[in-house]
Amino acid sequence: MAEVKYTEDNIRSLDWKEHIRLRPGMYIGKLGDGSTSDDGIYVLLKEVLDNSIDEYVMGHGRQIDIKIKDGAVIVRDYGRGIPLGKVVDVVSKMNTGGKYDSKAFKKSVGLNGVGLKAVNALSTNFIVKGVRDGKQKTAEFETGELVKESKIVKSKERNGTMISFVPDESIFLDYAFQESYIEDRLWDYAYLNAGLKINFNKKTFFSKNGLLDLLNNKSDIESLRYPIIHLSGDDIEIALSHGNQYGEEYYSFVNGQNTTQGGTHLQAYREAVVKTVREHFGKQFDVKDIQTAVVGAISVRVEEPVFESQTKTKLGSLKMGPDMPTVRSFIVDFVKANLDNYLHKNKSVADALLKRIQQSERERKEIAGIKKLANARAKKANIHNKKLRDCKLHYNNKKGDPEKLAKTMVFITEGDSASGSITKARDVQTQAVFSLRGKPLNSYGQTKKIVYENEELNLLQHALNIEDGMDGLRFNKVVIATDADVDGMHIRLLLLTFFLQFFPDLVREGHLYILETPLFRVRDKQQTFYCYSPKEKKDAIKALRGKPEITRFKGLGEISPGEFGEFIGENIRLDPVKVKDASIPEVLGYYMGKNTMERQQFIIENLKIELDAIDLEEAMELDKEEVVT
């Protein structure tokens, strides 16, 4: 083997844009095509919007206009506008920006001066325009390189900043902005900035009552046990109620940033509610009895917030700011004083809250004996030998190498043939298999008691170790792997119902997935294609030179272990299970409830759309083709 020389010639110094383009993940997190909510294209949009929001927070500009068409984005705010002499610098020079001066941006989201530079470097075209006091300046860039810069000229436009950018398709392959996802995020901006008007592609987003509007729109109002408690003060706003669901549902924000992974402020909020309720009623309620079925939201503003990543999804700050109280003490003191005062003034709400806690207490005690018997049955069933083919690494967020543990997953399969194929093909280090026997019970509308009385569901929750919450979850990804037929879809629906009904946090925290497996194998003597849709099958047939052999996989058991390795290894396709802003009870009620005619109409309308989308000639081919198994 030739010796690799290491000399001064190997040392390189990259300029700011080269480094961002070489290591974009360091600056914006995940890259992608727009198919998932954390894709990089949305981070680019967010970085631009955050600057406009910060202007509003500082008291400048009450409107933001956003246009997105054919992958191009334009954002115009009406704040103070970038100081004209620094228009080029703030978007192209690292360590340059107004947010290093706490007096100018005391409680903004972005403090590192990186966001706009990243957008600039990762866009094929980037234009910035600053308007201040009757004058304006414009600069245009291509992949971070300045290509045009205007002089400062007179302008009749209102003060503010305009940013236009087109994400680079060589980095974001085949990207496409999903308007529905953007609209959800814009509502968050509106809720967190009451009084701000956001216009997006002819739609307007506006909130008058902040977090009260958020919970009203994101909760099943009819299921709430008492009117939403809405309290606000300097640098803090909270909203709270209890519903009938299992688990907790929180929305947390810092300086207008949606902290989807929570952090110190959410921990403090949950702790504060427990502490206040205990002291108000003079009883040491069990923590879970208070927290069960909580629907809550919190927003705080922190000086120079510390986030655990550039994407700012988890707050790490311990203090509200330099020479200021800790986040915990600030939130606990506010909640203790204001929530307690509210409950004293609103006795009917206090009574309803107490009644919900007592209900949780009764239910917990009622199932205690059943739970003990169920645990004994699970132990007797020797779950780890008969039902669960375990992996050698277990997901435990308190131990082990996080990178390795993040790869662990368990496949929930139906029947011995499917579980046998997956078991033989899996990576024994990180992949486990749980085998169901028959169709699981429909748990919609049932109490948690049913989980412990039903053997299959009881053994499943034991295999995952989630009966006491997500902290004990043994696998990072829980993957439903069922056949691509009517029975398989039914089993999938029943499992989804079970998890959403009793363990909604499994879904909210992003642990539940659906395994995609190919519908067809198309091959000749030279090539083999595995196709996940009729369109992919059609393309594969065209790509082959010889007469194709087409196999239609009707069940997972029909796929050999050797082939299965192709689908659950590096090329695995997983669809994350997500629930949008509609509440879980509302979703379950629609799909599993008794609204037969409404659901029937939905199926008829969408079936027509699907049929209209199918090419008639292709449909006839599918009907005639020989299926080789």
Buried (B, 14 or more C-beta within 10 A) or exposed (E): EEEEEEEEEEEEEEEBBBBBBEEBEEBBBBBBBBEBBBBBBBBBBBBBBBBBBBBBBBEBBEBBBBBBEEBBBBBBBBBBBBEBEBBBEBBBEBEBBBBEEBEEBBBBBBBBBBBBBBBBBBBBBBBBBBBBEEBBBBBBBBBBEBEEEEEBEEBEBEBBBBBBBBBBEEBBEEBEBBEEBBBBBBBBBBBBBBEBBBBBEEEEBBBEBBBBBBBBBBBBBEBBBBBBBBBBEEBBBBBBBBBEBBBBBBBBBBBBBBBBBBBBBBBBBBBBBBBBBBEBBEEEBBEBBBBBBBBBBBBBBBBBBBBBEBBBBBBEBEBBBEEEEBBBBBBBEBBBEBBBEBBEEBEEBBEBBBEBBBBBBEBBEEBEEBBEEBBEBBEEBEBBEEBBBBBEBBBBEEEBEEEEBBBBBBBBBBBEBBBBBBBBBBBEEBBBBBBBEEEBBBBBEBBBBBBBBBBBBBBBBBBBBBBEBBEBBBBBBBBBBBBBEEEBEBBBBBBBBBBBBBBBBBBBEBBBBBBBBBBBBBBBEEEBBBBBEBEBBBEBBEEBEEEBBBBBBBBBBBBEEEBBBBBBEEEBEBBEBEBEBEBBBBBBBEBBBEEEEEBEEEEEEEEEEEEEEEEEEEEEBBEEBEEEE
